[in-house]
Amino acid sequence: MVADIFPWLGNRPIKEINAPELLAVLRKIESRGAHEKAQRAREYVGRVFRYAIQTGRAERDPSGDLRGALTPVKAKHHASITDPKAIGALIRSINGFVGSYTTKCALQLAPLVFVRPGELRQAEWTEIDFDKKEWRIPGHKMKMGEQHIIPLSRQAIEILESIQPLTGNGKYIFPSIRSTVRPMSENTVNAALRRMGYEKDEMTGHGFRSMASTLLHEHGWPHEAIERQLAHAERNKVSASYNFAEHLPKRREMMQWWADYLDELAAGAKVINLQKI
């Protein structure tokens, strides 16, 4: 954003920026062959515009007009571990991680909430409701642009309570080691996994999502509840902005079951019972 967007649009009133202007800037990024970066830049700009709309600084988001205008990027496979025994070994390795306590807590929380890596590292204390046991991510921070609710299991609450004395006075739950006003680096979780011996073709920070999706489906949890918890795109665009709480009771039950299941795998248990729907 700083290098690719701000020099061209940073001094313009945000409400005056239109789709052709934005496309011209994104084309400059594409001209370097950085097609994936151009797509990410469009998503980031969209979040900025959505926040500007919410705060009265803009009336519409021109990035939405550019869907399909950029060179498509072939979807990448995010390496993930889905074998139950290997998952148990991974959780044990995470629990035994020797390094920054903040990084360890991020690693421990990642499989429990299975959000996107950027959503995890940018988590803010104001988004956590300990009474309701919920983490509510505002729409402008989400890939799909709508608020997302993560029901917090007992284990997730314990992790947050353990790190709160360390980072609770700041904005971010997982701040940068260099500055408390910035979130953790986007490479921190993946770098920690490498230190633990997991290569990039074995496991990534994004892989916790595939892990959860695979195992939850295998154990019979409703596809709709899993997809909603993963905050995947809603096919019905008309209703998409109204259903962030869809299947929430079932999702609460599912998230606690998932946390308990991971504990049992970490303990070496042979968990064979399937969820009864």
Contacts in CASP RR format, 6 or more apart in sequence:
PFRMAT RR
TARGET T0000
AUTHOR 0000-0000-0000
METHOD contacts of the structure
MODEL  1
MVADIFPWLGNRPIKEINAPELLAVLRKIESRGAHEKAQRAREYVGRVFR
YAIQTGRAERDPSGDLRGALTPVKAKHHASITDPKAIGALIRSINGFVGS
YTTKCALQLAPLVFVRPGELRQAEWTEIDFDKKEWRIPGHKMKMGEQHII
PLSRQAIEILESIQPLTGNGKYIFPSIRSTVRPMSENTVNAALRRMGYEK
DEMTGHGFRSMASTLLHEHGWPHEAIERQLAHAERNKVSASYNFAEHLPK
RREMMQWWADYLDELAAGAKVINLQKI
1 41 0 8 1.000
1 44 0 8 1.000
1 45 0 8 1.000
4 25 0 8 1.000
4 28 0 8 1.000
4 29 0 8 1.000
4 37 0 8 1.000
4 41 0 8 1.000
5 25 0 8 1.000
5 41 0 8 1.000
5 44 0 8 1.000
5 45 0 8 1.000
8 24 0 8 1.000
8 25 0 8 1.000
8 28 0 8 1.000
9 17 0 8 1.000
9 21 0 8 1.000
9 22 0 8 1.000
9 25 0 8 1.000
12 21 0 8 1.000
14 48 0 8 1.000
14 49 0 8 1.000
14 52 0 8 1.000
14 57 0 8 1.000
14 58 0 8 1.000
15 52 0 8 1.000
15 57 0 8 1.000
15 58 0 8 1.000
15 59 0 8 1.000
17 62 0 8 1.000
18 62 0 8 1.000
19 62 0 8 1.000
19 63 0 8 1.000
19 64 0 8 1.000
19 65 0 8 1.000
19 66 0 8 1.000
21 62 0 8 1.000
22 42 0 8 1.000
22 45 0 8 1.000
22 62 0 8 1.000
22 63 0 8 1.000
22 66 0 8 1.000
23 66 0 8 1.000
23 69 0 8 1.000
26 38 0 8 1.000
26 41 0 8 1.000
26 42 0 8 1.000
26 66 0 8 1.000
26 70 0 8 1.000
27 38 0 8 1.000
29 37 0 8 1.000
29 38 0 8 1.000
29 41 0 8 1.000
30 38 0 8 1.000
30 70 0 8 1.000
30 71 0 8 1.000
35 70 0 8 1.000
35 71 0 8 1.000
35 72 0 8 1.000
35 73 0 8 1.000
36 73 0 8 1.000
38 70 0 8 1.000
38 71 0 8 1.000
39 70 0 8 1.000
39 73 0 8 1.000
42 63 0 8 1.000
42 66 0 8 1.000
42 70 0 8 1.000
43 63 0 8 1.000
43 143 0 8 1.000
45 63 0 8 1.000
46 61 0 8 1.000
46 63 0 8 1.000
46 64 0 8 1.000
47 139 0 8 1.000
47 140 0 8 1.000
47 141 0 8 1.000
47 145 0 8 1.000
48 140 0 8 1.000
49 58 0 8 1.000
49 60 0 8 1.000
49 61 0 8 1.000
49 62 0 8 1.000
49 63 0 8 1.000
50 61 0 8 1.000
50 139 0 8 1.000
50 140 0 8 1.000
50 145 0 8 1.000
51 140 0 8 1.000
52 58 0 8 1.000
53 59 0 8 1.000
53 60 0 8 1.000
53 61 0 8 1.000
54 140 0 8 1.000
78 204 0 8 1.000
78 205 0 8 1.000
78 206 0 8 1.000
78 207 0 8 1.000
78 209 0 8 1.000
78 210 0 8 1.000
79 200 0 8 1.000
79 201 0 8 1.000
79 202 0 8 1.000
79 203 0 8 1.000
79 204 0 8 1.000
79 207 0 8 1.000
80 203 0 8 1.000
80 204 0 8 1.000
80 206 0 8 1.000
80 207 0 8 1.000
80 208 0 8 1.000
80 209 0 8 1.000
80 210 0 8 1.000
80 211 0 8 1.000
80 214 0 8 1.000
81 87 0 8 1.000
81 90 0 8 1.000
81 202 0 8 1.000
81 203 0 8 1.000
81 207 0 8 1.000
81 211 0 8 1.000
82 210 0 8 1.000
82 211 0 8 1.000
82 214 0 8 1.000
82 215 0 8 1.000
84 215 0 8 1.000
84 265 0 8 1.000
84 271 0 8 1.000
85 265 0 8 1.000
85 268 0 8 1.000
87 211 0 8 1.000
87 215 0 8 1.000
87 262 0 8 1.000
87 265 0 8 1.000
88 262 0 8 1.000
88 265 0 8 1.000
88 266 0 8 1.000
88 268 0 8 1.000
90 111 0 8 1.000
90 198 0 8 1.000
90 203 0 8 1.000
91 111 0 8 1.000
91 262 0 8 1.000
91 263 0 8 1.000
91 265 0 8 1.000
91 266 0 8 1.000
92 266 0 8 1.000
93 196 0 8 1.000
93 197 0 8 1.000
93 198 0 8 1.000
94 104 0 8 1.000
94 107 0 8 1.000
94 108 0 8 1.000
94 111 0 8 1.000
94 196 0 8 1.000
95 108 0 8 1.000
95 266 0 8 1.000
96 104 0 8 1.000
97 103 0 8 1.000
97 104 0 8 1.000
97 107 0 8 1.000
97 192 0 8 1.000
97 195 0 8 1.000
97 196 0 8 1.000
99 192 0 8 1.000
100 177 0 8 1.000
101 163 0 8 1.000
101 166 0 8 1.000
102 163 0 8 1.000
102 166 0 8 1.000
102 167 0 8 1.000
102 174 0 8 1.000
102 175 0 8 1.000
102 177 0 8 1.000
102 184 0 8 1.000
103 174 0 8 1.000
103 184 0 8 1.000
103 188 0 8 1.000
103 189 0 8 1.000
103 192 0 8 1.000
105 159 0 8 1.000
105 162 0 8 1.000
105 163 0 8 1.000
105 174 0 8 1.000
106 120 0 8 1.000
106 121 0 8 1.000
106 174 0 8 1.000
106 184 0 8 1.000
106 188 0 8 1.000
106 189 0 8 1.000
107 189 0 8 1.000
107 192 0 8 1.000
107 193 0 8 1.000
108 159 0 8 1.000
109 120 0 8 1.000
109 156 0 8 1.000
109 159 0 8 1.000
109 160 0 8 1.000
110 117 0 8 1.000
110 120 0 8 1.000
110 189 0 8 1.000
110 205 0 8 1.000
110 208 0 8 1.000
111 208 0 8 1.000
111 211 0 8 1.000
111 212 0 8 1.000
111 262 0 8 1.000
112 153 0 8 1.000
112 155 0 8 1.000
112 156 0 8 1.000
112 159 0 8 1.000
112 255 0 8 1.000
112 258 0 8 1.000
112 259 0 8 1.000
112 262 0 8 1.000
113 120 0 8 1.000
113 135 0 8 1.000
113 150 0 8 1.000
113 152 0 8 1.000
113 156 0 8 1.000
113 255 0 8 1.000
114 208 0 8 1.000
114 209 0 8 1.000
114 211 0 8 1.000
114 212 0 8 1.000
114 213 0 8 1.000
114 229 0 8 1.000
114 230 0 8 1.000
115 137 0 8 1.000
115 148 0 8 1.000
115 150 0 8 1.000
115 209 0 8 1.000
115 231 0 8 1.000
116 143 0 8 1.000
116 206 0 8 1.000
116 209 0 8 1.000
116 231 0 8 1.000
117 186 0 8 1.000
117 189 0 8 1.000
117 190 0 8 1.000
117 205 0 8 1.000
117 206 0 8 1.000
118 186 0 8 1.000
119 137 0 8 1.000
119 141 0 8 1.000
119 142 0 8 1.000
119 148 0 8 1.000
120 174 0 8 1.000
120 189 0 8 1.000
121 172 0 8 1.000
121 174 0 8 1.000
121 183 0 8 1.000
121 184 0 8 1.000
121 185 0 8 1.000
121 186 0 8 1.000
121 188 0 8 1.000
121 189 0 8 1.000
122 141 0 8 1.000
122 172 0 8 1.000
122 183 0 8 1.000
123 135 0 8 1.000
123 137 0 8 1.000
123 172 0 8 1.000
123 173 0 8 1.000
123 174 0 8 1.000
123 183 0 8 1.000
124 171 0 8 1.000
124 172 0 8 1.000
124 173 0 8 1.000
125 164 0 8 1.000
125 167 0 8 1.000
125 168 0 8 1.000
125 170 0 8 1.000
125 171 0 8 1.000
125 172 0 8 1.000
125 173 0 8 1.000
126 171 0 8 1.000
127 135 0 8 1.000
127 136 0 8 1.000
127 137 0 8 1.000
127 138 0 8 1.000
128 134 0 8 1.000
128 135 0 8 1.000
128 152 0 8 1.000
128 160 0 8 1.000
128 173 0 8 1.000
129 135 0 8 1.000
129 136 0 8 1.000
130 157 0 8 1.000
130 160 0 8 1.000
130 161 0 8 1.000
133 151 0 8 1.000
133 152 0 8 1.000
133 153 0 8 1.000
133 157 0 8 1.000
134 149 0 8 1.000
134 150 0 8 1.000
134 151 0 8 1.000
134 152 0 8 1.000
135 149 0 8 1.000
135 150 0 8 1.000
135 152 0 8 1.000
136 147 0 8 1.000
136 148 0 8 1.000
136 149 0 8 1.000
136 150 0 8 1.000
137 147 0 8 1.000
137 148 0 8 1.000
137 149 0 8 1.000
137 150 0 8 1.000
138 147 0 8 1.000
139 145 0 8 1.000
139 146 0 8 1.000
139 147 0 8 1.000
139 148 0 8 1.000
142 148 0 8 1.000
142 231 0 8 1.000
143 231 0 8 1.000
144 231 0 8 1.000
144 232 0 8 1.000
144 233 0 8 1.000
144 234 0 8 1.000
144 240 0 8 1.000
146 231 0 8 1.000
146 234 0 8 1.000
146 240 0 8 1.000
146 241 0 8 1.000
146 244 0 8 1.000
147 244 0 8 1.000
148 231 0 8 1.000
148 244 0 8 1.000
149 244 0 8 1.000
149 245 0 8 1.000
149 248 0 8 1.000
149 251 0 8 1.000
150 229 0 8 1.000
150 255 0 8 1.000
151 248 0 8 1.000
151 251 0 8 1.000
151 252 0 8 1.000
151 255 0 8 1.000
151 256 0 8 1.000
152 160 0 8 1.000
152 255 0 8 1.000
153 255 0 8 1.000
153 256 0 8 1.000
153 258 0 8 1.000
153 259 0 8 1.000
153 260 0 8 1.000
154 256 0 8 1.000
154 259 0 8 1.000
155 259 0 8 1.000
155 260 0 8 1.000
155 262 0 8 1.000
155 263 0 8 1.000
156 255 0 8 1.000
156 259 0 8 1.000
160 173 0 8 1.000
163 173 0 8 1.000
163 174 0 8 1.000
167 173 0 8 1.000
167 174 0 8 1.000
167 175 0 8 1.000
167 180 0 8 1.000
170 180 0 8 1.000
171 180 0 8 1.000
171 181 0 8 1.000
172 180 0 8 1.000
172 182 0 8 1.000
172 183 0 8 1.000
172 184 0 8 1.000
174 183 0 8 1.000
174 184 0 8 1.000
174 188 0 8 1.000
175 181 0 8 1.000
175 182 0 8 1.000
175 183 0 8 1.000
175 184 0 8 1.000
176 182 0 8 1.000
176 183 0 8 1.000
176 184 0 8 1.000
176 185 0 8 1.000
177 184 0 8 1.000
189 205 0 8 1.000
190 200 0 8 1.000
190 204 0 8 1.000
190 205 0 8 1.000
193 203 0 8 1.000
193 204 0 8 1.000
193 205 0 8 1.000
194 200 0 8 1.000
209 230 0 8 1.000
212 226 0 8 1.000
212 230 0 8 1.000
212 258 0 8 1.000
213 226 0 8 1.000
213 230 0 8 1.000
215 258 0 8 1.000
215 261 0 8 1.000
216 226 0 8 1.000
216 254 0 8 1.000
216 258 0 8 1.000
217 223 0 8 1.000
217 226 0 8 1.000
219 261 0 8 1.000
219 274 0 8 1.000
219 275 0 8 1.000
220 274 0 8 1.000
220 275 0 8 1.000
220 277 0 8 1.000
221 250 0 8 1.000
221 254 0 8 1.000
221 257 0 8 1.000
221 275 0 8 1.000
221 277 0 8 1.000
222 247 0 8 1.000
222 250 0 8 1.000
222 277 0 8 1.000
224 246 0 8 1.000
224 247 0 8 1.000
225 247 0 8 1.000
225 250 0 8 1.000
225 251 0 8 1.000
225 254 0 8 1.000
226 254 0 8 1.000
228 243 0 8 1.000
228 246 0 8 1.000
228 247 0 8 1.000
228 251 0 8 1.000
229 247 0 8 1.000
229 251 0 8 1.000
229 254 0 8 1.000
229 255 0 8 1.000
233 240 0 8 1.000
234 240 0 8 1.000
234 243 0 8 1.000
254 275 0 8 1.000
257 275 0 8 1.000
261 271 0 8 1.000
264 271 0 8 1.000
265 271 0 8 1.000
END
